[in-house]
Amino acid sequence: MPASSSDIILHNYPQSPVAEKVRVAFGIKGLAWHDVEIPRLPPKPQLTALTGGYRRTPVMQIGADIYCDSQCIIRELERRYPTPTFMPSSDSGLMWCLSRWTDGELFSLGVKIVLGAAGDNLPSDFAEDRGKLYLGSDWAAGLKKANAQLPHLVAQLRAPLTWLDNNLSDGRAFLTGAEAAAIDAQFYHVVWFIRGRWEGGPALLSEFQHLERWEKTVRSIGHGTVSSLSAEEALALALSSEPTSMSQVADNEPQGLTVGTPISIGPDVESGEQRVEGIVRSADASTVSIERVSDEAGTVCVHFPRTGYRIEL
Ligand SMILES: N[C@@H](CCC(=O)N[C@@H](CS)C(=O)NCC(=O)O)C(=O)O
């Protein structure tokens, strides 16, 4: 079935833990979506034609609106499909703050354990690419250090696993109660990664019976309804659509952005990633959206989170 400009498209690949977070989020909301499989390593020309250079996984596309980063994707899904909510407890602010830990510190710990344990067994192109992305320019030394310090890294992970196992020990189905929340997907993706990609993962997790029960419950939610789509079809859809997001900058903008300000934006880490250029279409405390025009994708609006990203004017 051909995709329409209001359909959800996820650019991702099966092994990506951050994509798994979003796939579970689709499951929580029972959404239908199109799956575009992208390469695990750059170049990713059809993806970057849409994003303007952002190469990470996943990216969500709805017509000519392109959502970079799982934080932005989850926020937009909640806006477009409010029921069932990603925030069933009355703590949405706390949950967003907690997600900075799951997506930041916790994910990075998972990456160090998986890459560090694999050591010299990683294919060299993959080790170099992911090394630079997550450990910076001195990635080879970082990888060796992670390998040598594995027991220390595991101890860092085991503490929060113990806390959350304890949290689940009253028999609740999900982290905040009876309903699945965004934080379940946000925590689950790291557990999924550790279990599937580190040989010591299953043994570590077997210590936590409540966590393992929760893991099964989250897994049983599934990924919503998925159908595959080619990267060419996705690009053609962007070209034939117009962005639907509004054009507006909220008050008290700390970086002086206004509609039409030219900026560049990228993850706020020293990873050598290409920054994306465009003109501001909208901005508020949580999100900045830029407009770009290209022959391949036409006019697109590319959305980024504010936290974790650096804007340069
Ligand atoms: N903060 C980003 C992190 C995305 C991320 O680092 N994803 C990994 C895959 S799990 C990645 O991009 N790896 C390199 C690649 O896929 O090219 C998000 O939440 O979406």
The ligand as a MOL file (V3000), in Angstrom:
LIG
                    3D

  0  0  0     0  0            999 V3000
M  V30 BEGIN CTAB
M  V30 COUNTS 20 19 0 0 0
M  V30 BEGIN ATOM
M  V30 1 N 19.9890 10.8320 21.0950 0
M  V30 2 C 19.7160 10.0320 19.9560 0
M  V30 3 C 20.6890 8.8740 19.9240 0
M  V30 4 C 20.6120 8.0880 18.6540 0
M  V30 5 C 21.7360 7.0870 18.5030 0
M  V30 6 O 22.8550 7.3090 18.9900 0
M  V30 7 N 21.4370 6.0060 17.7950 0
M  V30 8 C 22.4540 5.0520 17.4450 0
M  V30 9 C 21.8180 3.7440 17.0480 0
M  V30 10 S 21.0760 2.9170 18.3720 0
M  V30 11 C 23.1690 5.5460 16.2070 0
M  V30 12 O 22.7580 6.5210 15.6240 0
M  V30 13 N 24.2060 4.8580 15.8110 0
M  V30 14 C 24.8860 5.2520 14.6160 0
M  V30 15 C 24.1010 5.0110 13.3600 0
M  V30 16 O 23.0420 4.3620 13.3830 0
M  V30 17 O 24.5650 5.4560 12.3200 0
M  V30 18 C 18.2640 9.5480 20.0130 0
M  V30 19 O 17.6930 9.4630 21.1090 0
M  V30 20 O 17.6530 9.3050 18.9580 0
M  V30 END ATOM
M  V30 BEGIN BOND
M  V30 1 1 1 2
M  V30 2 1 2 3
M  V30 3 1 2 18
M  V30 4 1 3 4
M  V30 5 1 4 5
M  V30 6 2 5 6
M  V30 7 1 5 7
M  V30 8 1 7 8
M  V30 9 1 8 9
M  V30 10 1 8 11
M  V30 11 1 9 10
M  V30 12 2 11 12
M  V30 13 1 11 13
M  V30 14 1 13 14
M  V30 15 1 14 15
M  V30 16 2 15 16
M  V30 17 1 15 17
M  V30 18 2 18 19
M  V30 19 1 18 20
M  V30 END BOND
M  V30 END CTAB
M  END
